[in-house]
Amino acid sequence: MERFGSERGGLFGIWFRRSLAGCVSFRIHEDGYATLGYWLDGEYEGKGLATAACRALAVHLFDDLGVHRIEIRCEPGNLRSIAVAERAGFIREATLRGAINISGVARDLIVFARLKTDSD
């Protein structure tokens, strides 16, 4: 809650025709870069909602909050999430091996990044 109150994090609804379709969130880390995450209910996939939400949140982070770098991290098998990151202008930079532990299993994460100086 402290992070949200100090504009170091936020969670926003993604709405479609008056229905909550999902959410997009950010966290500004102590080092000054931000991470961005998103989730959509399956019935709303394929409408460009997550891509639009990521683009809008990136503008807010860059222009209003002064962030220089934003990262999106996702599992290599999550092809829809990878496509969202790419369509939103994020560049694949690296694969972090064994970077996340899910149910006792170490999994890789792909890091996508966008800088304020990158063009859309």
Rosetta blueprint (number, residue, H / E / L):
1 M L
2 E H
3 R H
4 F H
5 G H
6 S L
7 E L
8 R L
9 G E
10 G E
11 L E
12 F E
13 G E
14 I E
15 W E
16 F E
17 R L
18 R L
19 S E
20 L E
21 A E
22 G E
23 C E
24 V E
25 S E
26 F E
27 R E
28 I E
29 H L
30 E L
31 D L
32 G L
33 Y L
34 A E
35 T E
36 L E
37 G E
38 Y E
39 W E
40 L E
41 D L
42 G H
43 E H
44 Y H
45 E L
46 G L
47 K L
48 G L
49 L H
50 A H
51 T H
52 A H
53 A H
54 C H
55 R H
56 A H
57 L H
58 A H
59 V H
60 H H
61 L H
62 F H
63 D H
64 D H
65 L L
66 G L
67 V L
68 H L
69 R E
70 I E
71 E E
72 I E
73 R E
74 C E
75 E L
76 P L
77 G L
78 N L
79 L H
80 R H
81 S H
82 I H
83 A H
84 V H
85 A H
86 E H
87 R H
88 A L
89 G L
90 F L
91 I E
92 R E
93 E E
94 A E
95 T E
96 L E
97 R E
98 G E
99 A E
100 I E
101 N E
102 I E
103 S L
104 G L
105 V E
106 A E
107 R E
108 D E
109 L E
110 I E
111 V E
112 F E
113 A E
114 R E
115 L E
116 K L
117 T L
118 D L
119 S L
120 D L
